[in-house]
Amino acid sequence: MNERYILSKSNDNNMNVKIGNRVKLVKTNDQYTDLAKNEYIGTVYDINKVSFDGGFTQIWCKFENGSNFAIVPETGDIYEVLQ
């Protein structure tokens, strides 16, 4: 069963994802990422915590559709860990 995660500052669920996991982007507020036209399934290659701007986590992924960007749960991005 796939697990779906959304992160808030009080809920650090992103630690359940690890480098090498396959993930699917379910929801994003990024205006350049069109989930209606593209499926975003990819592999996590880096995870980091950024300390400025209130602090946030970046889950860097290489997606099968050729995109390469970070899922940022604190901005409302929702993802599923596939494996």
mmCIF file of the N, C-alpha and C atoms, coordinates in Angstrom:
data_MODEL
# 
_entry.id   MODEL 
# 
loop_
_atom_site.group_PDB 
_atom_site.id 
_atom_site.type_symbol 
_atom_site.label_atom_id 
_atom_site.label_alt_id 
_atom_site.label_comp_id 
_atom_site.label_asym_id 
_atom_site.label_entity_id 
_atom_site.label_seq_id 
_atom_site.pdbx_PDB_ins_code 
_atom_site.Cartn_x 
_atom_site.Cartn_y 
_atom_site.Cartn_z 
_atom_site.occupancy 
_atom_site.B_iso_or_equiv 
_atom_site.pdbx_formal_charge 
_atom_site.auth_seq_id 
_atom_site.auth_comp_id 
_atom_site.auth_asym_id 
_atom_site.auth_atom_id 
_atom_site.pdbx_PDB_model_num 
ATOM 1   N N  . MET A 1 1  ? 0.842  -1.180 0.000   1.00 0.00 ? 1  MET A N  1 
ATOM 2   C CA . MET A 1 1  ? 0.000  0.000  0.000   1.00 0.00 ? 1  MET A CA 1 
ATOM 3   C C  . MET A 1 1  ? 0.884  1.240  0.000   1.00 0.00 ? 1  MET A C  1 
ATOM 4   N N  . ASN A 1 2  ? 0.559  2.181  -0.852  1.00 0.00 ? 2  ASN A N  1 
ATOM 5   C CA . ASN A 1 2  ? 1.314  3.424  -0.921  1.00 0.00 ? 2  ASN A CA 1 
ATOM 6   C C  . ASN A 1 2  ? 0.971  4.308  0.258   1.00 0.00 ? 2  ASN A C  1 
ATOM 7   N N  . GLU A 1 3  ? 1.932  5.091  0.709   1.00 0.00 ? 3  GLU A N  1 
ATOM 8   C CA . GLU A 1 3  ? 1.711  6.021  1.806   1.00 0.00 ? 3  GLU A CA 1 
ATOM 9   C C  . GLU A 1 3  ? 1.745  7.433  1.252   1.00 0.00 ? 3  GLU A C  1 
ATOM 10  N N  . ARG A 1 4  ? 0.788  8.243  1.651   1.00 0.00 ? 4  ARG A N  1 
ATOM 11  C CA . ARG A 1 4  ? 0.692  9.621  1.171   1.00 0.00 ? 4  ARG A CA 1 
ATOM 12  C C  . ARG A 1 4  ? 1.098  10.555 2.301   1.00 0.00 ? 4  ARG A C  1 
ATOM 13  N N  . TYR A 1 5  ? 1.907  11.565 1.974   1.00 0.00 ? 5  TYR A N  1 
ATOM 14  C CA . TYR A 1 5  ? 2.436  12.456 3.002   1.00 0.00 ? 5  TYR A CA 1 
ATOM 15  C C  . TYR A 1 5  ? 2.200  13.910 2.652   1.00 0.00 ? 5  TYR A C  1 
ATOM 16  N N  . ILE A 1 6  ? 1.850  14.656 3.665   1.00 0.00 ? 6  ILE A N  1 
ATOM 17  C CA . ILE A 1 6  ? 1.863  16.114 3.596   1.00 0.00 ? 6  ILE A CA 1 
ATOM 18  C C  . ILE A 1 6  ? 2.568  16.576 4.866   1.00 0.00 ? 6  ILE A C  1 
ATOM 19  N N  . LEU A 1 7  ? 3.389  17.560 4.749   1.00 0.00 ? 7  LEU A N  1 
ATOM 20  C CA . LEU A 1 7  ? 4.212  17.990 5.877   1.00 0.00 ? 7  LEU A CA 1 
ATOM 21  C C  . LEU A 1 7  ? 3.758  19.353 6.359   1.00 0.00 ? 7  LEU A C  1 
ATOM 22  N N  . SER A 1 8  ? 3.648  19.497 7.637   1.00 0.00 ? 8  SER A N  1 
ATOM 23  C CA . SER A 1 8  ? 3.488  20.819 8.240   1.00 0.00 ? 8  SER A CA 1 
ATOM 24  C C  . SER A 1 8  ? 4.665  20.999 9.186   1.00 0.00 ? 8  SER A C  1 
ATOM 25  N N  . LYS A 1 9  ? 4.836  22.177 9.706   1.00 0.00 ? 9  LYS A N  1 
ATOM 26  C CA . LYS A 1 9  ? 5.978  22.419 10.585  1.00 0.00 ? 9  LYS A CA 1 
ATOM 27  C C  . LYS A 1 9  ? 5.908  21.576 11.848  1.00 0.00 ? 9  LYS A C  1 
ATOM 28  N N  . SER A 1 10 ? 4.718  21.121 12.232  1.00 0.00 ? 10 SER A N  1 
ATOM 29  C CA . SER A 1 10 ? 4.597  20.307 13.432  1.00 0.00 ? 10 SER A CA 1 
ATOM 30  C C  . SER A 1 10 ? 4.523  18.816 13.125  1.00 0.00 ? 10 SER A C  1 
ATOM 31  N N  . ASN A 1 11 ? 4.578  18.444 11.850  1.00 0.00 ? 11 ASN A N  1 
ATOM 32  C CA . ASN A 1 11 ? 4.406  17.051 11.456  1.00 0.00 ? 11 ASN A CA 1 
ATOM 33  C C  . ASN A 1 11 ? 5.506  16.676 10.476  1.00 0.00 ? 11 ASN A C  1 
ATOM 34  N N  . ASP A 1 12 ? 6.586  16.102 10.976  1.00 0.00 ? 12 ASP A N  1 
ATOM 35  C CA . ASP A 1 12 ? 7.782  15.865 10.170  1.00 0.00 ? 12 ASP A CA 1 
ATOM 36  C C  . ASP A 1 12 ? 7.737  14.505 9.464   1.00 0.00 ? 12 ASP A C  1 
ATOM 37  N N  . ASN A 1 13 ? 6.674  14.245 8.698   1.00 0.00 ? 13 ASN A N  1 
ATOM 38  C CA . ASN A 1 13 ? 6.508  12.965 8.010   1.00 0.00 ? 13 ASN A CA 1 
ATOM 39  C C  . ASN A 1 13 ? 7.526  12.731 6.911   1.00 0.00 ? 13 ASN A C  1 
ATOM 40  N N  . ASN A 1 14 ? 8.170  13.781 6.413   1.00 0.00 ? 14 ASN A N  1 
ATOM 41  C CA . ASN A 1 14 ? 9.084  13.603 5.293   1.00 0.00 ? 14 ASN A CA 1 
ATOM 42  C C  . ASN A 1 14 ? 10.266 12.719 5.653   1.00 0.00 ? 14 ASN A C  1 
ATOM 43  N N  . MET A 1 15 ? 10.494 12.425 6.924   1.00 0.00 ? 15 MET A N  1 
ATOM 44  C CA . MET A 1 15 ? 11.577 11.527 7.294   1.00 0.00 ? 15 MET A CA 1 
ATOM 45  C C  . MET A 1 15 ? 11.257 10.087 6.914   1.00 0.00 ? 15 MET A C  1 
ATOM 46  N N  . ASN A 1 16 ? 10.019 9.818  6.492   1.00 0.00 ? 16 ASN A N  1 
ATOM 47  C CA . ASN A 1 16 ? 9.655  8.489  6.026   1.00 0.00 ? 16 ASN A CA 1 
ATOM 48  C C  . ASN A 1 16 ? 10.123 8.244  4.596   1.00 0.00 ? 16 ASN A C  1 
ATOM 49  N N  . VAL A 1 17 ? 10.557 9.270  3.914   1.00 0.00 ? 17 VAL A N  1 
ATOM 50  C CA . VAL A 1 17 ? 11.083 9.121  2.563   1.00 0.00 ? 17 VAL A CA 1 
ATOM 51  C C  . VAL A 1 17 ? 12.606 9.110  2.652   1.00 0.00 ? 17 VAL A C  1 
ATOM 52  N N  . LYS A 1 18 ? 13.216 8.272  1.834   1.00 0.00 ? 18 LYS A N  1 
ATOM 53  C CA . LYS A 1 18 ? 14.669 8.127  1.858   1.00 0.00 ? 18 LYS A CA 1 
ATOM 54  C C  . LYS A 1 18 ? 15.222 8.224  0.435   1.00 0.00 ? 18 LYS A C  1 
ATOM 55  N N  . ILE A 1 19 ? 16.486 8.550  0.335   1.00 0.00 ? 19 ILE A N  1 
ATOM 56  C CA . ILE A 1 19 ? 17.154 8.581  -0.966  1.00 0.00 ? 19 ILE A CA 1 
ATOM 57  C C  . ILE A 1 19 ? 17.020 7.194  -1.586  1.00 0.00 ? 19 ILE A C  1 
ATOM 58  N N  . GLY A 1 20 ? 16.641 7.175  -2.841  1.00 0.00 ? 20 GLY A N  1 
ATOM 59  C CA . GLY A 1 20 ? 16.437 5.920  -3.567  1.00 0.00 ? 20 GLY A CA 1 
ATOM 60  C C  . GLY A 1 20 ? 14.983 5.497  -3.643  1.00 0.00 ? 20 GLY A C  1 
ATOM 61  N N  . ASN A 1 21 ? 14.100 6.077  -2.778  1.00 0.00 ? 21 ASN A N  1 
ATOM 62  C CA . ASN A 1 21 ? 12.678 5.756  -2.845  1.00 0.00 ? 21 ASN A CA 1 
ATOM 63  C C  . ASN A 1 21 ? 12.072 6.250  -4.147  1.00 0.00 ? 21 ASN A C  1 
ATOM 64  N N  . ARG A 1 22 ? 11.082 5.512  -4.615  1.00 0.00 ? 22 ARG A N  1 
ATOM 65  C CA . ARG A 1 22 ? 10.276 5.957  -5.750  1.00 0.00 ? 22 ARG A CA 1 
ATOM 66  C C  . ARG A 1 22 ? 9.085  6.708  -5.170  1.00 0.00 ? 22 ARG A C  1 
ATOM 67  N N  . VAL A 1 23 ? 8.789  7.875  -5.730  1.00 0.00 ? 23 VAL A N  1 
ATOM 68  C CA . VAL A 1 23 ? 7.687  8.698  -5.240  1.00 0.00 ? 23 VAL A CA 1 
ATOM 69  C C  . VAL A 1 23 ? 6.819  9.175  -6.402  1.00 0.00 ? 23 VAL A C  1 
ATOM 70  N N  . LYS A 1 24 ? 5.581  9.509  -6.058  1.00 0.00 ? 24 LYS A N  1 
ATOM 71  C CA . LYS A 1 24 ? 4.658  10.104 -7.022  1.00 0.00 ? 24 LYS A CA 1 
ATOM 72  C C  . LYS A 1 24 ? 4.182  11.428 -6.452  1.00 0.00 ? 24 LYS A C  1 
ATOM 73  N N  . LEU A 1 25 ? 4.316  12.492 -7.228  1.00 0.00 ? 25 LEU A N  1 
ATOM 74  C CA . LEU A 1 25 ? 3.808  13.801 -6.829  1.00 0.00 ? 25 LEU A CA 1 
ATOM 75  C C  . LEU A 1 25 ? 2.296  13.794 -7.050  1.00 0.00 ? 25 LEU A C  1 
ATOM 76  N N  . VAL A 1 26 ? 1.539  14.041 -5.997  1.00 0.00 ? 26 VAL A N  1 
ATOM 77  C CA . VAL A 1 26 ? 0.082  13.986 -6.050  1.00 0.00 ? 26 VAL A CA 1 
ATOM 78  C C  . VAL A 1 26 ? -0.519 15.373 -6.214  1.00 0.00 ? 26 VAL A C  1 
ATOM 79  N N  . LYS A 1 27 ? 0.051  16.365 -5.517  1.00 0.00 ? 27 LYS A N  1 
ATOM 80  C CA . LYS A 1 27 ? -0.463 17.741 -5.567  1.00 0.00 ? 27 LYS A CA 1 
ATOM 81  C C  . LYS A 1 27 ? 0.694  18.703 -5.388  1.00 0.00 ? 27 LYS A C  1 
ATOM 82  N N  . THR A 1 28 ? 0.628  19.797 -6.117  1.00 0.00 ? 28 THR A N  1 
ATOM 83  C CA . THR A 1 28 ? 1.613  20.861 -5.960  1.00 0.00 ? 28 THR A CA 1 
ATOM 84  C C  . THR A 1 28 ? 0.963  22.197 -6.282  1.00 0.00 ? 28 THR A C  1 
ATOM 85  N N  . ASN A 1 29 ? 1.471  23.253 -5.671  1.00 0.00 ? 29 ASN A N  1 
ATOM 86  C CA . ASN A 1 29 ? 1.022  24.611 -5.970  1.00 0.00 ? 29 ASN A CA 1 
ATOM 87  C C  . ASN A 1 29 ? 1.948  25.297 -6.972  1.00 0.00 ? 29 ASN A C  1 
ATOM 88  N N  . ASP A 1 30 ? 2.957  24.580 -7.451  1.00 0.00 ? 30 ASP A N  1 
ATOM 89  C CA . ASP A 1 30 ? 3.914  25.144 -8.403  1.00 0.00 ? 30 ASP A CA 1 
ATOM 90  C C  . ASP A 1 30 ? 3.217  25.393 -9.739  1.00 0.00 ? 30 ASP A C  1 
ATOM 91  N N  . GLN A 1 31 ? 3.233  26.626 -10.187 1.00 0.00 ? 31 GLN A N  1 
ATOM 92  C CA . GLN A 1 31 ? 2.530  27.002 -11.420 1.00 0.00 ? 31 GLN A CA 1 
ATOM 93  C C  . GLN A 1 31 ? 3.143  26.399 -12.686 1.00 0.00 ? 31 GLN A C  1 
ATOM 94  N N  . TYR A 1 32 ? 4.368  25.919 -12.606 1.00 0.00 ? 32 TYR A N  1 
ATOM 95  C CA . TYR A 1 32 ? 5.036  25.366 -13.787 1.00 0.00 ? 32 TYR A CA 1 
ATOM 96  C C  . TYR A 1 32 ? 4.925  23.843 -13.872 1.00 0.00 ? 32 TYR A C  1 
ATOM 97  N N  . THR A 1 33 ? 4.332  23.218 -12.872 1.00 0.00 ? 33 THR A N  1 
ATOM 98  C CA . THR A 1 33 ? 4.205  21.764 -12.832 1.00 0.00 ? 33 THR A CA 1 
ATOM 99  C C  . THR A 1 33 ? 2.760  21.408 -13.154 1.00 0.00 ? 33 THR A C  1 
ATOM 100 N N  . ASP A 1 34 ? 2.521  20.824 -14.311 1.00 0.00 ? 34 ASP A N  1 
ATOM 101 C CA . ASP A 1 34 ? 1.167  20.536 -14.780 1.00 0.00 ? 34 ASP A CA 1 
ATOM 102 C C  . ASP A 1 34 ? 0.830  19.065 -14.539 1.00 0.00 ? 34 ASP A C  1 
ATOM 103 N N  . LEU A 1 35 ? 0.207  18.777 -13.401 1.00 0.00 ? 35 LEU A N  1 
ATOM 104 C CA . LEU A 1 35 ? -0.155 17.396 -13.080 1.00 0.00 ? 35 LEU A CA 1 
ATOM 105 C C  . LEU A 1 35 ? -1.266 16.868 -13.985 1.00 0.00 ? 35 LEU A C  1 
ATOM 106 N N  . ALA A 1 36 ? -2.038 17.748 -14.603 1.00 0.00 ? 36 ALA A N  1 
ATOM 107 C CA . ALA A 1 36 ? -3.099 17.300 -15.509 1.00 0.00 ? 36 ALA A CA 1 
ATOM 108 C C  . ALA A 1 36 ? -2.514 16.719 -16.796 1.00 0.00 ? 36 ALA A C  1 
ATOM 109 N N  . LYS A 1 37 ? -1.366 17.231 -17.228 1.00 0.00 ? 37 LYS A N  1 
ATOM 110 C CA . LYS A 1 37 ? -0.758 16.780 -18.484 1.00 0.00 ? 37 LYS A CA 1 
ATOM 111 C C  . LYS A 1 37 ? 0.347  15.761 -18.281 1.00 0.00 ? 37 LYS A C  1 
ATOM 112 N N  . ASN A 1 38 ? 0.955  15.752 -17.124 1.00 0.00 ? 38 ASN A N  1 
ATOM 113 C CA . ASN A 1 38 ? 2.111  14.885 -16.882 1.00 0.00 ? 38 ASN A CA 1 
ATOM 114 C C  . ASN A 1 38 ? 1.954  14.137 -15.567 1.00 0.00 ? 38 ASN A C  1 
ATOM 115 N N  . GLU A 1 39 ? 2.416  12.897 -15.556 1.00 0.00 ? 39 GLU A N  1 
ATOM 116 C CA . GLU A 1 39 ? 2.490  12.159 -14.314 1.00 0.00 ? 39 GLU A CA 1 
ATOM 117 C C  . GLU A 1 39 ? 3.911  12.303 -13.784 1.00 0.00 ? 39 GLU A C  1 
ATOM 118 N N  . TYR A 1 40 ? 4.030  12.662 -12.522 1.00 0.00 ? 40 TYR A N  1 
ATOM 119 C CA . TYR A 1 40 ? 5.333  12.873 -11.925 1.00 0.00 ? 40 TYR A CA 1 
ATOM 120 C C  . TYR A 1 40 ? 5.665  11.729 -10.980 1.00 0.00 ? 40 TYR A C  1 
ATOM 121 N N  . ILE A 1 41 ? 6.315  10.700 -11.520 1.00 0.00 ? 41 ILE A N  1 
ATOM 122 C CA . ILE A 1 41 ? 6.820  9.582  -10.742 1.00 0.00 ? 41 ILE A CA 1 
ATOM 123 C C  . ILE A 1 41 ? 8.327  9.583  -10.931 1.00 0.00 ? 41 ILE A C  1 
ATOM 124 N N  . GLY A 1 42 ? 9.051  9.488  -9.832  1.00 0.00 ? 42 GLY A N  1 
ATOM 125 C CA . GLY A 1 42 ? 10.499 9.539  -9.955  1.00 0.00 ? 42 GLY A CA 1 
ATOM 126 C C  . GLY A 1 42 ? 11.210 8.974  -8.742  1.00 0.00 ? 42 GLY A C  1 
ATOM 127 N N  . THR A 1 43 ? 12.516 9.184  -8.723  1.00 0.00 ? 43 THR A N  1 
ATOM 128 C CA . THR A 1 43 ? 13.387 8.646  -7.688  1.00 0.00 ? 43 THR A CA 1 
ATOM 129 C C  . THR A 1 43 ? 14.013 9.783  -6.897  1.00 0.00 ? 43 THR A C  1 
ATOM 130 N N  . VAL A 1 44 ? 13.966 9.662  -5.569  1.00 0.00 ? 44 VAL A N  1 
ATOM 131 C CA . VAL A 1 44 ? 14.564 10.655 -4.676  1.00 0.00 ? 44 VAL A CA 1 
ATOM 132 C C  . VAL A 1 44 ? 16.084 10.496 -4.729  1.00 0.00 ? 44 VAL A C  1 
ATOM 133 N N  . TYR A 1 45 ? 16.797 11.611 -4.989  1.00 0.00 ? 45 TYR A N  1 
ATOM 134 C CA . TYR A 1 45 ? 18.258 11.543 -5.005  1.00 0.00 ? 45 TYR A CA 1 
ATOM 135 C C  . TYR A 1 45 ? 18.917 12.427 -3.947  1.00 0.00 ? 45 TYR A C  1 
ATOM 136 N N  . ASP A 1 46 ? 18.145 13.288 -3.287  1.00 0.00 ? 46 ASP A N  1 
ATOM 137 C CA . ASP A 1 46 ? 18.711 14.107 -2.221  1.00 0.00 ? 46 ASP A CA 1 
ATOM 138 C C  . ASP A 1 46 ? 17.567 14.645 -1.365  1.00 0.00 ? 46 ASP A C  1 
ATOM 139 N N  . ILE A 1 47 ? 17.824 14.806 -0.091  1.00 0.00 ? 47 ILE A N  1 
ATOM 140 C CA . ILE A 1 47 ? 16.866 15.408 0.837   1.00 0.00 ? 47 ILE A CA 1 
ATOM 141 C C  . ILE A 1 47 ? 17.658 16.384 1.695   1.00 0.00 ? 47 ILE A C  1 
ATOM 142 N N  . ASN A 1 48 ? 17.182 17.631 1.761   1.00 0.00 ? 48 ASN A N  1 
ATOM 143 C CA . ASN A 1 48 ? 17.880 18.586 2.618   1.00 0.00 ? 48 ASN A CA 1 
ATOM 144 C C  . ASN A 1 48 ? 16.895 19.507 3.310   1.00 0.00 ? 48 ASN A C  1 
ATOM 145 N N  . LYS A 1 49 ? 17.341 20.031 4.415   1.00 0.00 ? 49 LYS A N  1 
ATOM 146 C CA . LYS A 1 49 ? 16.557 21.005 5.180   1.00 0.00 ? 49 LYS A CA 1 
ATOM 147 C C  . LYS A 1 49 ? 17.215 22.356 4.998   1.00 0.00 ? 49 LYS A C  1 
ATOM 148 N N  . VAL A 1 50 ? 16.427 23.321 4.597   1.00 0.00 ? 50 VAL A N  1 
ATOM 149 C CA . VAL A 1 50 ? 16.904 24.679 4.387   1.00 0.00 ? 50 VAL A CA 1 
ATOM 150 C C  . VAL A 1 50 ? 16.530 25.487 5.624   1.00 0.00 ? 50 VAL A C  1 
ATOM 151 N N  . SER A 1 51 ? 17.474 26.230 6.168   1.00 0.00 ? 51 SER A N  1 
ATOM 152 C CA . SER A 1 51 ? 17.231 26.910 7.442   1.00 0.00 ? 51 SER A CA 1 
ATOM 153 C C  . SER A 1 51 ? 16.705 28.339 7.291   1.00 0.00 ? 51 SER A C  1 
ATOM 154 N N  . PHE A 1 52 ? 16.824 28.956 6.113   1.00 0.00 ? 52 PHE A N  1 
ATOM 155 C CA . PHE A 1 52 ? 16.343 30.321 5.976   1.00 0.00 ? 52 PHE A CA 1 
ATOM 156 C C  . PHE A 1 52 ? 14.869 30.344 5.587   1.00 0.00 ? 52 PHE A C  1 
ATOM 157 N N  . ASP A 1 53 ? 14.274 31.507 5.615   1.00 0.00 ? 53 ASP A N  1 
ATOM 158 C CA . ASP A 1 53 ? 12.878 31.707 5.218   1.00 0.00 ? 53 ASP A CA 1 
ATOM 159 C C  . ASP A 1 53 ? 11.922 30.850 6.051   1.00 0.00 ? 53 ASP A C  1 
ATOM 160 N N  . GLY A 1 54 ? 12.213 30.698 7.320   1.00 0.00 ? 54 GLY A N  1 
ATOM 161 C CA . GLY A 1 54 ? 11.358 29.934 8.214   1.00 0.00 ? 54 GLY A CA 1 
ATOM 162 C C  . GLY A 1 54 ? 11.663 28.447 8.251   1.00 0.00 ? 54 GLY A C  1 
ATOM 163 N N  . GLY A 1 55 ? 12.535 27.986 7.375   1.00 0.00 ? 55 GLY A N  1 
ATOM 164 C CA . GLY A 1 55 ? 12.919 26.582 7.326   1.00 0.00 ? 55 GLY A CA 1 
ATOM 165 C C  . GLY A 1 55 ? 11.953 25.745 6.507   1.00 0.00 ? 55 GLY A C  1 
ATOM 166 N N  . PHE A 1 56 ? 12.495 24.894 5.656   1.00 0.00 ? 56 PHE A N  1 
ATOM 167 C CA . PHE A 1 56 ? 11.683 23.991 4.855   1.00 0.00 ? 56 PHE A CA 1 
ATOM 168 C C  . PHE A 1 56 ? 12.539 22.832 4.369   1.00 0.00 ? 56 PHE A C  1 
ATOM 169 N N  . THR A 1 57 ? 11.882 21.793 3.897   1.00 0.00 ? 57 THR A N  1 
ATOM 170 C CA . THR A 1 57 ? 12.554 20.590 3.416   1.00 0.00 ? 57 THR A CA 1 
ATOM 171 C C  . THR A 1 57 ? 12.428 20.509 1.903   1.00 0.00 ? 57 THR A C  1 
ATOM 172 N N  . GLN A 1 58 ? 13.503 20.107 1.249   1.00 0.00 ? 58 GLN A N  1 
ATOM 173 C CA . GLN A 1 58 ? 13.493 19.857 -0.191  1.00 0.00 ? 58 GLN A CA 1 
ATOM 174 C C  . GLN A 1 58 ? 13.760 18.375 -0.417  1.00 0.00 ? 58 GLN A C  1 
ATOM 175 N N  . ILE A 1 59 ? 12.853 17.727 -1.136  1.00 0.00 ? 59 ILE A N  1 
ATOM 176 C CA . ILE A 1 59 ? 13.009 16.318 -1.505  1.00 0.00 ? 59 ILE A CA 1 
ATOM 177 C C  . ILE A 1 59 ? 13.265 16.310 -3.008  1.00 0.00 ? 59 ILE A C  1 
ATOM 178 N N  . TRP A 1 60 ? 14.543 16.205 -3.381  1.00 0.00 ? 60 TRP A N  1 
ATOM 179 C CA . TRP A 1 60 ? 14.940 16.310 -4.782  1.00 0.00 ? 60 TRP A CA 1 
ATOM 180 C C  . TRP A 1 60 ? 14.700 15.000 -5.510  1.00 0.00 ? 60 TRP A C  1 
ATOM 181 N N  . CYS A 1 61 ? 14.033 15.100 -6.671  1.00 0.00 ? 61 CYS A N  1 
ATOM 182 C CA . CYS A 1 61 ? 13.648 13.914 -7.437  1.00 0.00 ? 61 CYS A CA 1 
ATOM 183 C C  . CYS A 1 61 ? 13.994 14.074 -8.910  1.00 0.00 ? 61 CYS A C  1 
ATOM 184 N N  . LYS A 1 62 ? 14.352 12.948 -9.508  1.00 0.00 ? 62 LYS A N  1 
ATOM 185 C CA . LYS A 1 62 ? 14.476 12.846 -10.963 1.00 0.00 ? 62 LYS A CA 1 
ATOM 186 C C  . LYS A 1 62 ? 13.244 12.089 -11.430 1.00 0.00 ? 62 LYS A C  1 
ATOM 187 N N  . PHE A 1 63 ? 12.406 12.759 -12.220 1.00 0.00 ? 63 PHE A N  1 
ATOM 188 C CA . PHE A 1 63 ? 11.139 12.187 -12.647 1.00 0.00 ? 63 PHE A CA 1 
ATOM 189 C C  . PHE A 1 63 ? 11.254 11.526 -14.018 1.00 0.00 ? 63 PHE A C  1 
ATOM 190 N N  . GLU A 1 64 ? 10.417 10.516 -14.238 1.00 0.00 ? 64 GLU A N  1 
ATOM 191 C CA . GLU A 1 64 ? 10.442 9.749  -15.487 1.00 0.00 ? 64 GLU A CA 1 
ATOM 192 C C  . GLU A 1 64 ? 10.126 10.603 -16.709 1.00 0.00 ? 64 GLU A C  1 
ATOM 193 N N  . ASN A 1 65 ? 9.389  11.709 -16.523 1.00 0.00 ? 65 ASN A N  1 
ATOM 194 C CA . ASN A 1 65 ? 9.041  12.559 -17.664 1.00 0.00 ? 65 ASN A CA 1 
ATOM 195 C C  . ASN A 1 65 ? 10.154 13.543 -18.031 1.00 0.00 ? 65 ASN A C  1 
ATOM 196 N N  . GLY A 1 66 ? 11.319 13.407 -17.367 1.00 0.00 ? 66 GLY A N  1 
ATOM 197 C CA . GLY A 1 66 ? 12.464 14.263 -17.676 1.00 0.00 ? 66 GLY A CA 1 
ATOM 198 C C  . GLY A 1 66 ? 12.633 15.445 -16.737 1.00 0.00 ? 66 GLY A C  1 
ATOM 199 N N  . SER A 1 67 ? 11.635 15.733 -15.922 1.00 0.00 ? 67 SER A N  1 
ATOM 200 C CA . SER A 1 67 ? 11.733 16.837 -14.966 1.00 0.00 ? 67 SER A CA 1 
ATOM 201 C C  . SER A 1 67 ? 12.644 16.462 -13.809 1.00 0.00 ? 67 SER A C  1 
ATOM 202 N N  . ASN A 1 68 ? 13.242 17.464 -13.225 1.00 0.00 ? 68 ASN A N  1 
ATOM 203 C CA . ASN A 1 68 ? 14.158 17.294 -12.099 1.00 0.00 ? 68 ASN A CA 1 
ATOM 204 C C  . ASN A 1 68 ? 13.948 18.486 -11.175 1.00 0.00 ? 68 ASN A C  1 
ATOM 205 N N  . PHE A 1 69 ? 13.262 18.270 -10.051 1.00 0.00 ? 69 PHE A N  1 
ATOM 206 C CA . PHE A 1 69 ? 13.017 19.371 -9.130  1.00 0.00 ? 69 PHE A CA 1 
ATOM 207 C C  . PHE A 1 69 ? 12.729 18.846 -7.735  1.00 0.00 ? 69 PHE A C  1 
ATOM 208 N N  . ALA A 1 70 ? 12.574 19.765 -6.789  1.00 0.00 ? 70 ALA A N  1 
ATOM 209 C CA . ALA A 1 70 ? 12.343 19.401 -5.390  1.00 0.00 ? 70 ALA A CA 1 
ATOM 210 C C  . ALA A 1 70 ? 10.864 19.459 -5.045  1.00 0.00 ? 70 ALA A C  1 
ATOM 211 N N  . ILE A 1 71 ? 10.412 18.442 -4.336  1.00 0.00 ? 71 ILE A N  1 
ATOM 212 C CA . ILE A 1 71 ? 9.120  18.476 -3.679  1.00 0.00 ? 71 ILE A CA 1 
ATOM 213 C C  . ILE A 1 71 ? 9.342  19.224 -2.367  1.00 0.00 ? 71 ILE A C  1 
ATOM 214 N N  . VAL A 1 72 ? 8.503  20.218 -2.090  1.00 0.00 ? 72 VAL A N  1 
ATOM 215 C CA . VAL A 1 72 ? 8.637  21.017 -0.869  1.00 0.00 ? 72 VAL A CA 1 
ATOM 216 C C  . VAL A 1 72 ? 7.326  20.890 -0.081  1.00 0.00 ? 72 VAL A C  1 
ATOM 217 N N  . PRO A 1 73 ? 7.278  19.948 0.839   1.00 0.00 ? 73 PRO A N  1 
ATOM 218 C CA . PRO A 1 73 ? 6.024  19.685 1.555   1.00 0.00 ? 73 PRO A CA 1 
ATOM 219 C C  . PRO A 1 73 ? 5.452  20.887 2.293   1.00 0.00 ? 73 PRO A C  1 
ATOM 220 N N  . GLU A 1 74 ? 6.287  21.765 2.812   1.00 0.00 ? 74 GLU A N  1 
ATOM 221 C CA . GLU A 1 74 ? 5.797  22.919 3.564   1.00 0.00 ? 74 GLU A CA 1 
ATOM 222 C C  . GLU A 1 74 ? 4.988  23.881 2.701   1.00 0.00 ? 74 GLU A C  1 
ATOM 223 N N  . THR A 1 75 ? 5.113  23.797 1.393   1.00 0.00 ? 75 THR A N  1 
ATOM 224 C CA . THR A 1 75 ? 4.334  24.663 0.503   1.00 0.00 ? 75 THR A CA 1 
ATOM 225 C C  . THR A 1 75 ? 3.029  24.004 0.073   1.00 0.00 ? 75 THR A C  1 
ATOM 226 N N  . GLY A 1 76 ? 2.753  22.814 0.603   1.00 0.00 ? 76 GLY A N  1 
ATOM 227 C CA . GLY A 1 76 ? 1.511  22.123 0.267   1.00 0.00 ? 76 GLY A CA 1 
ATOM 228 C C  . GLY A 1 76 ? 1.687  20.973 -0.701  1.00 0.00 ? 76 GLY A C  1 
ATOM 229 N N  . ASP A 1 77 ? 2.931  20.707 -1.132  1.00 0.00 ? 77 ASP A N  1 
ATOM 230 C CA . ASP A 1 77 ? 3.158  19.562 -2.017  1.00 0.00 ? 77 ASP A CA 1 
ATOM 231 C C  . ASP A 1 77 ? 2.784  18.274 -1.287  1.00 0.00 ? 77 ASP A C  1 
ATOM 232 N N  . ILE A 1 78 ? 2.076  17.391 -1.973  1.00 0.00 ? 78 ILE A N  1 
ATOM 233 C CA . ILE A 1 78 ? 1.697  16.095 -1.433  1.00 0.00 ? 78 ILE A CA 1 
ATOM 234 C C  . ILE A 1 78 ? 2.296  15.029 -2.338  1.00 0.00 ? 78 ILE A C  1 
ATOM 235 N N  . TYR A 1 79 ? 2.868  14.002 -1.733  1.00 0.00 ? 79 TYR A N  1 
ATOM 236 C CA . TYR A 1 79 ? 3.500  12.948 -2.509  1.00 0.00 ? 79 TYR A CA 1 
ATOM 237 C C  . TYR A 1 79 ? 3.192  11.583 -1.882  1.00 0.00 ? 79 TYR A C  1 
ATOM 238 N N  . GLU A 1 80 ? 3.336  10.539 -2.690  1.00 0.00 ? 80 GLU A N  1 
ATOM 239 C CA . GLU A 1 80 ? 3.192  9.167  -2.218  1.00 0.00 ? 80 GLU A CA 1 
ATOM 240 C C  . GLU A 1 80 ? 4.535  8.467  -2.353  1.00 0.00 ? 80 GLU A C  1 
ATOM 241 N N  . VAL A 1 81 ? 4.919  7.704  -1.342  1.00 0.00 ? 81 VAL A N  1 
ATOM 242 C CA . VAL A 1 81 ? 6.095  6.856  -1.436  1.00 0.00 ? 81 VAL A CA 1 
ATOM 243 C C  . VAL A 1 81 ? 5.636  5.545  -2.054  1.00 0.00 ? 81 VAL A C  1 
ATOM 244 N N  . LEU A 1 82 ? 6.192  5.193  -3.210  1.00 0.00 ? 82 LEU A N  1 
ATOM 245 C CA . LEU A 1 82 ? 5.776  3.989  -3.921  1.00 0.00 ? 82 LEU A CA 1 
ATOM 246 C C  . LEU A 1 82 ? 6.591  2.770  -3.491  1.00 0.00 ? 82 LEU A C  1 
ATOM 247 N N  . GLN A 1 83 ? 7.843  2.973  -3.144  1.00 0.00 ? 83 GLN A N  1 
ATOM 248 C CA . GLN A 1 83 ? 8.701  1.871  -2.663  1.00 0.00 ? 83 GLN A CA 1 
ATOM 249 C C  . GLN A 1 83 ? 9.843  2.422  -1.858  1.00 0.00 ? 83 GLN A C  1 
# 
